[in-house]
Amino acid sequence: MSVAVRQVRKEYDGVVALDSVDLEVAEGELLVVVGPSGCGKSTLLRCIAGLETVDAGSIWIKEREVTTVRPAARNVSMVFQSYALFPHLTVEDNIGFGLVVREESKRQVKEKVARAAAVTGVDRLLGRKPFQLSGGERQRVALARALVRDPDVFLLDEPLSNLDAGLRVQMRAEIRALHRSLGATMIHVTHDQVEALTLGDRIAVLDAGRVRQVGTPVEVYGRPCDLFVARFLGSPPLNVLHGDSPLAQARPGVIAGVRPEHVRLGGEGVAARVELVEVAGSDAYVHLDLGVVARVPTEERPAEGAHVRVLVRDADVHRFDAESERRL
């Protein structure tokens, strides 16, 4: 096990940021921690890095307990949301800054900087200053700076959130390719569910300082452990079917839900009226007067105001206990 977080608790002035968090990251794994703003994602990352002290529990890196070890001695590299580049230094000096502080030889610094710059594709930018770079280029420089240390674990704190949509997709693919080429252990924090589902070997869903579920993207999306996870992951979100909904058999004490892609139009289904159609590229979101949204291919979308038939297979319905909201 490369990283282990065991029963970690962190409070700020009586507000619980992390509540007995247990999490393990395997050697060479890319784990994505995802959750809404304020759920404790960045706090967890900062505790692993040693930038925050924990109130209880322990943190282990490479079978070594580092709970009270100073950040510089933990051998981790962290990439921040703000990039944190020195504006007065060149790209080359930014990447090699940590090595210079550690008093490595000039030859070693130059070799390591060149290697990291080549891996991240910024080798042609070494003489520039940060203000001369685009957002994507600054992000690559921040990644290169993390790479030169050859750390035991990479910690990435929402590194793509300041980029535009197109660049986020590109950088997401680059981080994934970089992880595969290095075989390094990475923990990536994000609030973007699409980023989490497409990037991680596994994802950990946090809410209010607690780990709700950990698993592969397919497992967590396909079999959410509770109603929160089911509603948080997915766009559009899970349709919650009320007890009087004709689309699912009502059961006392049970909350039923179905994903928009499993709401099927046509056939021998229930009669419904189309209230709104949102076109989102190749998909269209069809809002029905039954209180549900169907996701269909854009070319198959019905017109607004049209009368359609709606069918939901029982096998596609997720059911949760109404009191605990846990999966049944």
Steps between C-alpha positions, in 0.01 A plus 500: 500500500645836394282732713275417793278745687368343819222650711616854426306781662547872448307790653511876451353696792255223578406438134583143395680500164603132505302250704687171561614464139636161393658479155767286333679564171684216328848532354480655152129581530326819391232566762261789443333655805177667398226682686316833530674820610578502871488122545865470614679399178778758512533464876561128456770568240666762722502258792675237287753761388557613857377855438230439762539309827237237580306498827472121507595198290813424300644539150737249340707533183694198371440309827649791698288699741533868415227645722743728683772517231567846355379552138848516345586157640190322368626480139176613343443748217192720495345684207276786611190642340671839461818350343709700756774593252755767589427788259859631499658163412523333161325170433833322540564663838143433617528131419839465665435721803444213745815325385706816548361540853609143570848601380524246219782556253445727202550207265237289678256790505543566128461130410190452716338822379563406137352154552188630680452775242519249216246268665249784550568665164636833628862454393465778239374742767788482748616858442157661540338659807158385629321812366606394149321164531143389441300332776570155361871571473512622860328181608761291318777697670341431839488130414863507386602661829329215684667238280860605562490385860424135414254485793330202660160655425366786290224713656293702251260754653240591234773580245259537208232722652650826367509377139230543237286199405695397191837526671371303800418208272846519341684523834289219644624271225857620550493431874361153433773432242764639735383270777517197275849585375638562849313227686490746791260517793268800463216645706296747299237722663211646302139611534436412134323165475585457129867555582478241776322235293730533199832542680520268798591134537277530804299788643421589860183703558516738797213680668513707819843365587407134461584246232170385354630245248824384340516292182563501129304760300280222359426360847422833662285629214325169435440396863505811721506407866252770603271770367760776534752321276225410253387861468847658506640292213327531166394781269212564493468366857306193608123524462333437838169320446239595755267245651215586264718487186359261238855420383599278795313278738459684831630330815451629856817651647686487168637781280529403134717669241594456135776656292391717204662265246276219628177695446391361164263674263261305278354153513225397739589740779315756710349801324687827556536849355833662407538830687854599400781372278862602564749419225851436631702394197447133420247460784170666575337528843126451478302636797167322545187594694551182706776687685788312335768578243593262217836513322470402134710544183442848361374367166233296684368784719125569495359848454398712796132448574498155336323208663723197548511164674751450782637169624734417790616142544491372856863382465606863442339633818727580798329457838603651831372478855289813566641547852872425462513569123727196466474276194264204531 
